[in-house]
């Protein structure tokens, strides 16, 4: 037993004095490796008589457990010390002034969202937000999507595991659920815009699994289609900075609006390039319509007293049109060279009065 006590003291000292993970691993191998000292003693138990084997074996197991615990504790301490040393070495003084050669840039998506919000804020819209993970009621049912609607199919929607109460959960396919949440949580009059991320199972040059939308909602007792048209005409002309930009409203269908329309803006495609303006050609940019009575009733709003309009558009496409960005996928590739080329000065916040673009 004296020999075991001496061995314990020796092994514990080697563990305690290990000043790196490599040194600690060497101490572990010396004690518990295939040719380690404790391993050798365990192998020698077969040559002892039964009583001595039982007594010595118990003592060796106790020592082995103590060594293993000491190794684990020392490993944790060394790992923590190594992390702290790395953090100290990588410390950055955030109070230092920005270095001009490393000046950051605002991403075109963030810039475009700020521009759109600035325009609608001038019209009296507030900003509303909601969760990216939605239940079926908010994402589909309350928006008048009947069972079996194509938008519910797996190829369009990312479905998540059901909630404990059986509710189906999805990554929201549009920002319209925030309109529902707004109507449920506050009485009319309502005037909000909803920018945010949305998700659909699609990926190519003009589609990505995650993209951005902005939607608008107005609910009151007097709003009509003429107000919707005026709102969108003013928005498009301000956003593209074209005073005489023509807009065309074409009849369409959306489950949550009636009547519904798709909106085109004037453009030119001469020479294979798109130029926004009054040039005689058309390009579709958004959908809109009067909020369907079924949606109002689902949200607890009296559709005989209140009415209103809604509109929605992707954010990537207007940004591509305005800033000449050819490929949608580059928005999400985190290429600093691309961001330096297309990005915006951080402190120049878009403002309708002084100009939207930095």
N, C-alpha and C positions, 0 to 999 in steps of 0.2 A: 504493500500500500504506500510505503514511503516513496518507492520509485514512481508510482502513479501520481502522487502529489507533486513530486519534483517535475515530472513530465507536464503536468497541468500548468505549473508555474511557468515553465519554459515556453509552452505553446501559447499561453495567454499573453506573455510578454512579446512574443514575435508578432502576434495579432495587434496588440496595442501600439506597437512601434511602427507598424506598416504605414508609410507616409504616402502611398499611392495605391490605386486599384490593382496595378500590376504587382506591387510588393505584397498586397493582401492575397492575391491569387497564388503567389508563390508560397505563402504561409499555409494556405488551405491545402495545396498539393502536398506540402511536407507533412501535414498532419493527417489528411483524409484521402489523399490520392491513392492510386493502386499500389504504390510502393511507400505510402506514408507510414509514419511511426505508429499511429493508432491502428491503421489497417493491418500492419504487421503483427501487432499484439493480438488483434482479434483472430487472425489466422492461427496463432499459436495456442489458442484455447483447447484445441483438439488433443493436445499432448498432456493435459492436466487431468487429475482424477475428478470424478463428478462433483464432489463438494467444492473443491478449489475452482473448477470450471464455472460453477454457478456463482460463486462469490466474486471471482475476478471478472466474469462476464458482465455482472450487474454494475460493477465499478467502472468498467470500460465504457459501457453504454451511457452511464451518467456523465463521464468525461466527454464522450463523443457529442452528447447533446449540448453540453456547456460550451464546447469549442464551436459547434455549429451556430449557436446563439450569439457568441462573441463575434464570429465572422460576419453574421448578418448585421449586427449592430454597427460594426466598424465599417462595413460596406456602405451602409446608409449614411454614416457620418462623413465618409470620404466623398460620396456622391454629392451630398449637400455642400461640402466645402468646395468641391470642384465647380458646382453650379454658381456659388457665390463669387468665386474667383473669375469665372467667365462673365458674370453680370457686371462685376467691377471693371473688368477690362473693356467691356463694350458700352460702358456708361457714356451717355450723350448729354451734353449741357443744353437743355432746351431753351435756355435764356439767351443763347448766342444768336446774333442776327442771322437771317437767311443768307446763305452764300449765293450770289447771283448765278453762278454756273450750275447750281442745284435747285433752282427755283421750281416749285411744284406747279402743276397745272390742273385746272378743273376739267373733269371728264365731260365730253360733249353731251352725254345723257343728263348729267347733273345740271349743266348749263341750260339745256333745252327745257328741263322741268322748271327751273327757276324762271326762265323767260315766259313760259306758258302761265305759270302761277301769277307772275307779275301782271300779265295782261288781264287775266280773269279777276284778280284782286281789284283792279281799277273798275271793274264792272260790279263789284260788291260781293264776289264769291269768297267764301271761307274755304279753308283746306280741311278735308276729312281723311282719316286713315283707318285701316283695319288690318286684321291678321292675314298672313299669307296662307295659313292652313284653315280651310273652311269646312263646314258641314254641308251636306247635300241641300238642306232647306235654304240656306243663305245663298249658295252658289247657283242653284238650279230652280228648286221648287217655287220659292217666293218670287222668282223672276219670270214665272209663267212658262217654264220649260216642262212640257208634258213628258210622262214616261215614254222612253223609246226615242226621244229626240236625238239626232246624230251627235250633238255636242256632248252627250253623256257617254259615248262609246269610248272604249279603252284607248283607241288610237289617238284620241284628242286629249284625254284627261289623265293626269297622274293620280291614281287612287291610292289612298293610304289605308292602314288597318282600321276597322270599325272601332268606334268608341265603345266603352263598356255598356252603354245603354242601347247599343245597336245602330247608332247613327253612322251613316257613311261619311267618311272624311276624304277630302281631296286637297291638292294644291290648287288654289283658286285659278280658274281659267280666264278670268277677267276681274276688273276692279269693281264691277257692279255690286257684289255683296256688300261693299261699304255703303252704297246707296241704300240698300235694304236696312243695314244697321242704323243709318242716320234717320231714316223714316220711322223706324221702330222706336228709337230713343228720344226723338224730339218732335213736337207738333209743328205743322206748317205755320208760317212760311219758312221754306228751306231754300237755301242757295249755296251749294257747295261744289267744289271740284275735288277729284280724288286721283292723285298720282300714285303710282306704285308698281311693284313687280307682279307679273302674272306668269303662268306656266302652262305649256301645252307640249304634247309629245310630237315634236317636229324639228327638223334640223336640215337646213340647206343654205344657199346663198342669201335667201330672203326670209328665212325663219330660224329661230333659235328656241331651245326648250324653255329658256327663261327670257322674258322680254318685259318691256314697260308699257303701261297705258296711262292715259289720263281721261277721266270721265267727268261730266258735269251733270248736275241735277238741280232743277228749279221746280218747286211745288208751291202754289198759292191758289187764289180763287179766280185770278183774271188772266194768267199767262196763256198765250196761244202760239200757234205755229209761226206767226209773224215775228214774235219776240225771239223765238229760236233762230229764225233766219237772220235777224239783225245781229244777234249775239255772235253767230259763227262768221258772218261777213266781217264784222269788226275785228274778231280774233285773227282770222286768216290774213287780213290786210296788215294788221300790226305785226304779226309774227314774221311774215315773209317780207315786210317793209315794201309792199307794193300798193300804192294808194288806189289804183283802179283795178285791182285783182278781181276778176269775175268768179262767181260761185254758181254752180248748177246743182239743183236738188232733184234727184231721181227717185221715184217710188221704189221701195224695197220692202223687205220683211225682216223683223226681229221679234222674237217672242215677247219681249218686255216693253215694246212701244207699238202704238197704233194711232194714227198712221206713222209709217216709218219711211226714212229716206236715206240714201247714200249721197254724200256731198263730193262734188268734183271741183277742182280749182283749175283756172286757165293755165295753159303751159304751151311750150313749143318743144318739139322733138327733132328739130332740124339738125342735121349732121350727126344724129345718133346721141345727142345730148339733150337732157331735159332742162329747160329754162322756165322759171315760174313767172307768169305775167299774162297780159291780155293778148295772146298770140293765136287764138282760134282753135287750139286743141285742148283736151281735158285730161285730168289725172285725179283719180279717186283718192281721198285722204281720210275720210271718217264716215261714221254712221250716226244717225240721230232719229228722233221722233218724239211724239207725245207719249208720256208715260201711260202704259196700258192700265185701264181700270182694275184689272185683276191683280196687278202688282200693288196698287194703292190699297186695295182691300186686304191683301195678304199682310200688309204692314200696319193695318189698323187705321187707315186714313179713309175718310168718307169720299168715295169717288164721285158722288153726286154734287158735292160741295167744292172739292179741290181738283185741280188738274195741274199739269206741268210738263216740262220737256226734259229730255236727257240726251246726251251725246257722248261719244267715246272715240278715241283714236289711239293708235300706237304712237310711241314717242320716238322710237328709232327712225321710222320712215321720214317724218318731218325733219329730223336732224340731218339725215342723209341728204334730203333735198336741199336744205338750206345751206349746209356746209360742204357739199360735194364729196360725201363719203361713199365710196362705191360698193363696199361689201359689209353687210350687216354683222358678220361674224367677227370683224375686227374690233367691234365695240367691247368684246369680252375676252380678248386675247392677252390683255395686260402687257402690251408692248410699249415700253417707255418712249421709244422713238416715235411711235404712232401718236401717243398722248402729247408729246412735245410739239408735234406738227399740228394736231387738231385741237389741242387743249386751249384753255382760256386763263387769263390772269385771275388769280384767286380773289383779289380784293375788289375787283370791278363787278359788283353785284348787279344783275339786270334790273333796269328800272325804266318804266314806260316814258317817264318825263325826260330822261337823259340818254336814252338809247338802250336797247336790249343787249346788243352784242358787244363784248369787251374788245 
